[in-house]
Amino acid sequence: MITRSKTIIVAFFCLSLILTACTPAPQETPAQITPEEEETFIPSQAGIWATGNVVLTSSYNLSFPFAGQLAELTVREGDLVAQGDVIARLDTSLVAQDISEAQASLKIAQADLALIRVDGTLEAILAAVARVEYAQTQLDAARLMFEKAELIAPKDGTVLEVYIQANEYAGTGARVVQVGDPDDLSIEVWMNETDVALISVGDTAQVSFEAIPNVSSEAIVTGIAPDPDRAEQRAFKITLKLQEKPEGLRWGMTGDVVFKK
């Protein structure tokens, strides 16, 4: 009998322990966050980024309107040029010969006209006048070619690249030199139409450069245009002007652009 009582007591004690372990612990009341402590999330475009190339904001190529041998090149890469400076000259020996021949033809035509006017018919006089005008046109064209045989800098700048050296042949319209401002730089990136819809001219961005670690520059969007070479990909070219040029940055380098509002 005693043994049975002890058994009942032990069983009751074990059941009490099990019930106690299964009872959920009292939960603490969460701390209240005041409006001043709440975090405010501001929408931004920081997630839109692209990689592009650093380019010259403005530059120009100089070329001759007709072909010929380059007789003289007065500049090298890196030289500063001022508006009106002569950069290169073509060999004008043949053009000078054309001028001499045109002058001689004009004199002959003028002499013939003077004789015909004495007793020639109206028809003969008109024909002689036409020959004089034609000779004058030929002379003017030869003189213009002589003038165009010099490449003149239209404005101040730096010689960025030389494509043709002295004594080499320059084709009609072939680039001879490129002139621009190496400190006035922009960056061009290509983006799809979905991202472009969120960007406007005047937006700002932060640009970092792979070649210059831990350096960045602010840029402003100056142009948005479809890229004809990537029409099938629905790509757009975004141009951003760098507000400052980090030391060591050169056109042709790459940059990572993060857009922001």
Backbone hydrogen bonds, N-H to C=O, Kabsch-Sander energy under -0.5 kcal/mol:
donor,donor_aa,acceptor,acceptor_aa,energy
5,S,1,M,-2.0
6,K,2,I,-2.3
7,T,3,T,-1.8
8,I,4,R,-2.0
9,I,5,S,-2.4
10,V,6,K,-2.4
11,A,7,T,-2.2
12,F,8,I,-2.4
13,F,9,I,-2.3
14,C,10,V,-2.2
15,L,11,A,-2.1
16,S,12,F,-2.0
17,L,13,F,-1.8
18,I,14,C,-2.0
19,L,15,L,-2.3
20,T,16,S,-2.2
21,A,17,L,-2.1
22,C,18,I,-1.6
23,T,19,L,-0.8
23,T,20,T,-0.6
34,T,32,Q,-0.6
37,E,34,T,-1.4
38,E,34,T,-0.8
41,F,39,E,-0.5
42,I,40,T,-0.5
48,I,45,Q,-2.1
49,W,47,G,-0.6
50,A,257,V,-2.0
52,G,255,G,-2.6
53,N,188,E,-1.9
54,V,253,M,-3.3
55,V,186,S,-3.0
57,T,184,D,-2.5
60,Y,179,V,-2.8
62,L,177,V,-2.5
64,F,174,A,-0.5
68,G,170,A,-2.1
70,L,168,E,-3.1
71,A,69,Q,-0.8
71,A,89,R,-1.6
72,E,89,R,-2.0
74,T,87,I,-2.7
75,V,87,I,-0.6
78,G,159,V,-3.5
79,D,76,R,-2.1
81,V,157,G,-2.8
84,G,153,A,-3.3
85,D,82,A,-2.3
87,I,85,D,-0.6
87,I,151,L,-3.3
88,A,151,L,-0.8
89,R,72,E,-2.4
90,L,149,A,-2.4
91,D,69,Q,-2.7
96,A,92,T,-2.8
97,Q,93,S,-1.6
98,D,94,L,-2.1
99,I,95,V,-2.1
100,S,96,A,-2.1
101,E,97,Q,-2.3
102,A,98,D,-2.4
103,Q,99,I,-2.4
104,A,100,S,-2.1
105,S,101,E,-2.4
106,L,102,A,-2.1
107,K,103,Q,-2.1
108,I,104,A,-2.1
109,A,105,S,-2.2
110,Q,106,L,-2.5
111,A,107,K,-2.2
112,D,108,I,-2.5
113,L,109,A,-2.1
114,A,110,Q,-2.0
115,L,111,A,-1.8
116,I,112,D,-2.5
117,R,113,L,-2.0
118,V,115,L,-1.1
119,D,115,L,-0.8
120,G,116,I,-2.8
125,I,121,T,-2.4
126,L,122,L,-2.5
127,A,123,E,-1.8
128,A,124,A,-2.2
129,V,125,I,-2.4
130,A,126,L,-2.0
131,R,127,A,-1.7
132,V,128,A,-1.8
133,E,129,V,-2.4
134,Y,130,A,-2.3
135,A,131,R,-2.3
136,Q,132,V,-2.4
137,T,133,E,-2.1
138,Q,134,Y,-2.3
139,L,135,A,-2.0
140,D,136,Q,-2.5
141,A,137,T,-2.2
142,A,138,Q,-2.0
143,R,139,L,-2.4
144,L,140,D,-2.2
145,M,141,A,-2.1
146,F,142,A,-1.8
147,E,143,R,-2.0
148,K,144,L,-2.6
149,A,145,M,-0.5
149,A,146,F,-0.7
150,E,147,E,-1.3
151,L,88,A,-2.9
152,I,150,E,-0.6
153,A,85,D,-2.6
157,G,81,V,-2.1
158,T,180,G,-2.8
159,V,79,D,-3.0
160,L,158,T,-0.7
160,L,178,Q,-2.8
161,E,178,Q,-1.3
163,Y,176,V,-3.0
164,I,176,V,-1.2
167,N,70,L,-4.2
168,E,165,Q,-1.7
170,A,68,G,-3.2
171,G,169,Y,-0.6
173,G,64,F,-2.8
174,A,171,G,-2.0
176,V,62,L,-2.9
177,V,62,L,-1.0
178,Q,161,E,-2.5
179,V,60,Y,-2.9
180,G,158,T,-2.1
181,D,58,S,-1.1
184,D,181,D,-1.3
185,L,183,D,-1.0
186,S,55,V,-2.9
187,I,240,L,-2.7
188,E,53,N,-2.5
189,V,238,I,-2.3
190,W,51,T,-0.5
191,M,236,F,-2.3
193,E,234,R,-0.8
196,V,192,N,-2.1
197,A,193,E,-1.4
198,L,195,D,-1.7
199,I,196,V,-2.0
202,G,221,V,-2.1
203,D,200,S,-2.0
204,T,260,K,-0.7
205,A,219,A,-2.1
206,Q,258,V,-2.6
207,V,217,S,-2.8
208,S,256,D,-2.3
209,F,212,I,-0.6
209,F,215,V,-0.9
210,E,254,T,-0.7
212,I,209,F,-0.7
215,V,212,I,-1.0
217,S,207,V,-2.3
219,A,205,A,-2.4
220,I,241,K,-1.8
221,V,203,D,-2.8
222,T,239,T,-3.1
223,G,239,T,-1.5
225,A,237,K,-2.1
227,D,235,A,-2.1
230,R,227,D,-1.8
231,A,228,P,-0.8
233,Q,230,R,-0.7
234,R,231,A,-1.5
235,A,230,R,-1.7
236,F,191,M,-2.7
237,K,225,A,-3.7
238,I,189,V,-3.1
238,I,236,F,-0.6
239,T,223,G,-2.6
239,T,237,K,-0.5
240,L,187,I,-2.5
241,K,220,I,-2.6
242,L,185,L,-1.7
242,L,240,L,-0.5
243,Q,218,E,-2.9
249,L,246,P,-2.1
252,G,54,V,-2.7
253,M,250,R,-1.7
255,G,52,G,-2.1
256,D,208,S,-2.8
257,V,50,A,-3.6
257,V,255,G,-0.5
258,V,206,Q,-2.5
259,F,48,I,-2.5
259,F,257,V,-0.5
260,K,204,T,-2.2
